[in-house]
C-alpha cells in the first residue's frame, strides 16, 4: 500500500461524496493544508506531494491527481481511482466506493430516504464554507464506515444527522413544488428535453422520471445551469457552449456553466440545445 503519505497540500474544487471519499482513501490526516480552488496550477499538478482532487490532471494518478472531468476520455470517479491506486483491499470501503461511483455518475440508486447521498447533500445545504463541508463530510463517511452501515440501505437517523436530514426533506419538497413549472421541448433530431428552474438543489431524477432524455437544471439565485443525460454523450453540446462562453466544463454525460455564473438566459440555453442536438 502506498498510503502512508505526507501531503504538503490538498486541493479540491467542491466537497461532494466523491472528493471527500477520495481524500479519505488517500489517508489525508492533516487538515491545515486543505484548500478549495476551481483549478490547480500546472505547478501543483506536477508536484506529487500535492494531492489534487477534481481540480485537473484527469487520469494522472501517478502524480496524485484524481480527476475524471475529461469529455474525451472516460475515467472512473476520483474515489475509484484512489481506491485502486492506493492498493486498498477492504470490502467495506469497496462497497462505499461502489455506491459513491453510482451516485457521482448519475446512475439511479434505489435507496429509501435518508440515503448517504441525502444526508451529505442536506449537510451541504446547511453549511456554506467548503472546508467545513469537507470536514463534516469526512465525519459522515467515517461514521458509515466505522459503524458498518450499508450505503445501499436507508441510514439510521442519528442525532448528529437530524438537521441534515430535515434540510434535505425541505429541499425535496421545494423541488416538488417547482417541478409543476417544468418546461419540456424537443431538439431538431427529436430528443425530448426538460428544463427545471429552482433554487433547490438537484432535480435530474424528476426530469428523467418524466421521460426526458436530456435534463437542464437552472438555479436563478446562482445564475447557473447544469445539463445532464443518463444515456447520451453530450460532448458536442458542451463544446458548443464552450465556443460561446468560457468556463463551461464537465464530463460526457453531465456539465455545467462557469463557476462565476453565466451570461446566457434560459431562452438562449434552450435554443442552443435545440439546434445542437
QUIHU-V21364 format. One record per residue. N is the residue number from 1. PSI is psi in whole degrees, 0 to 359 (none if undefined). Layout:
<<N & PSI> <N & PSI>>
This chain:
<<1 & 137> <2 & 2> <3 & 45> <4 & 73> <5 & 139> <6 & 116> <7 & 127> <8 & 330> <9 & 146> <10 & 117> <11 & 135> <12 & 158> <13 & 298> <14 & 156> <15 & 114> <16 & 178> <17 & 319> <18 & 313> <19 & 320> <20 & 318> <21 & 324> <22 & 314> <23 & 319> <24 & 314> <25 & 341> <26 & 9> <27 & 46> <28 & 122> <29 & 339> <30 & 120> <31 & 359> <32 & 333> <33 & 15> <34 & 123> <35 & 135> <36 & 120> <37 & 148> <38 & 325> <39 & 142> <40 & 153> <41 & 161> <42 & 322> <43 & 313> <44 & 323> <45 & 332> <46 & 349> <47 & 114> <48 & 350> <49 & 358> <50 & 121> <51 & 118> <52 & 118> <53 & 108> <54 & 40> <55 & 25> <56 & 173> <57 & 38> <58 & 129> <59 & 354> <60 & 63> <61 & 332> <62 & 340> <63 & 8> <64 & 38> <65 & 117> <66 & 101> <67 & 157> <68 & 29> <69 & 67> <70 & 110> <71 & 345> <72 & 343> <73 & 138> <74 & 126> <75 & 146> <76 & 165> <77 & 156> <78 & 321> <79 & 325> <80 & 319> <81 & 316> <82 & 319> <83 & 314> <84 & 314> <85 & 318> <86 & 7> <87 & 34> <88 & 141> <89 & 87> <90 & 114> <91 & 322> <92 & 314> <93 & 321> <94 & 319> <95 & 319> <96 & 318> <97 & 315> <98 & 315> <99 & 312> <100 & 323> <101 & 316> <102 & 314> <103 & 314> <104 & 328> <105 & 8> <106 & 22> <107 & 140> <108 & 130> <109 & 117> <110 & 87> <111 & 135> <112 & 156> <113 & 140> <114 & 128> <115 & 170> <116 & 317> <117 & 319> <118 & 313> <119 & 317> <120 & 316> <121 & 328> <122 & 320> <123 & 315> <124 & 334> <125 & 330> <126 & 329> <127 & 127> <128 & 326> <129 & 123> <130 & 326> <131 & 316> <132 & 322> <133 & 314> <134 & 312> <135 & 320> <136 & 321> <137 & 320> <138 & 319> <139 & 327> <140 & 311> <141 & 319> <142 & 314> <143 & 316> <144 & 317> <145 & 308> <146 & 320> <147 & 356> <148 & 29> <149 & 146> <150 & 117> <151 & 346> <152 & 9> <153 & 159> <154 & 140> <155 & 152> <156 & 149> <157 & 80> <158 & 149> <159 & 320> <160 & 350> <161 & 354> <162 & 311> <163 & 320> <164 & 319> <165 & 318> <166 & 316> <167 & 320> <168 & 319> <169 & 317> <170 & 322> <171 & 316> <172 & 322> <173 & 320> <174 & 318> <175 & 315> <176 & 317> <177 & 310> <178 & 338> <179 & 350> <180 & 340> <181 & 23> <182 & 137> <183 & 129> <184 & 151> <185 & 163> <186 & 146> <187 & 178> <188 & 335> <189 & 19> <190 & 32> <191 & 130> <192 & 123> <193 & 155> <194 & 145> <195 & 120> <196 & 118> <197 & 122> <198 & 145> <199 & 356> <200 & 162> <201 & 142> <202 & 193> <203 & 348> <204 & 319> <205 & 319> <206 & 317> <207 & 316> <208 & 322> <209 & 336> <210 & 355> <211 & 8> <212 & 134> <213 & 332> <214 & 133> <215 & 142> <216 & 122> <217 & 131> <218 & 123> <219 & 105> <220 & 328> <221 & 317> <222 & 351> <223 & 53> <224 & 147> <225 & 145> <226 & 130> <227 & 129> <228 & 165> <229 & 144> <230 & 326> <231 & 337> <232 & 145> <233 & 119> <234 & 16> <235 & 316> <236 & 320> <237 & 318> <238 & 315> <239 & 323> <240 & 315> <241 & 320> <242 & 328> <243 & 340> <244 & 326> <245 & 132> <246 & 148> <247 & 352> <248 & 142> <249 & 165> <250 & 213> <251 & 184> <252 & 325> <253 & 359> <254 & 135> <255 & 170> <256 & 171> <257 & 170> <258 & 150> <259 & 322> <260 & 357> <261 & 177> <262 & 159> <263 & 349> <264 & 137> <265 & 161> <266 & 319> <267 & 319> <268 & 319> <269 & 315> <270 & 319> <271 & 316> <272 & 317> <273 & 315> <274 & 319> <275 & 339> <276 & 323> <277 & none>>
